[in-house]
Amino acid sequence: MEERYLTFALGKGRLANKTLELLEQIGITCEEMKDKSSRKLIFVNEELKLKFFLSKGPDVPTYVEYGAADIGVVGKDTIMEENRRVYEVLDLGFGKCRMCVCGPQSAKELLIHHERIRVATKYPLIARDYFYNKKHQTVDIIKLNGSVELGPIVGLSDVIVDIVETGSTLKENGLMVHEEICSLSARMIVNQVSMQMETDRIRSLILQLKELCGKGNEINAYR
């Protein structure tokens, strides 16, 4: 029987570039993707029977859950927020940052005493889970799509829940990290049916990347 293609969905931008660099180190290349003038949507490596496509980060888990892609690479924040039925199999170790509760100094007491506060965020599911299930604090969550740092500055919210890399943007705007929700990084996810049908090929890929990224990076507790 002819070998089927394995399809990768990669989040656009730095994530995709870093993933492709990583794959090249284990001998997986896709020359078509290096042509920046190409208008193709699907890129193919015929020799290895692999296909690749780029999408917006939040769409990657959707493509993987429904089997349009066998494998996806996306940030842990997206996996948590989208909450799709996929296997999270490997921490790729790049794109490291933190999901945090941030705000002005004055918000510290509100958080300590579990006051009812307003929270602005791009990640309402993550924020709701953190405040309601972990802190047991009642909050009003306001979904924003742009610069959430504006929330406390203009009086829309008391705090924000957002990704923090260096913290320089927070500092420049008079905000600070009050609580860390979790650590984030790029993760590999796999379609649940593909993991059963293509166990050997996918497991081989995971093991090769695991050797490259570090032995402690494989995630055994598939969800």
Disulfide bonds with the S-S distance in Angstrom:
none
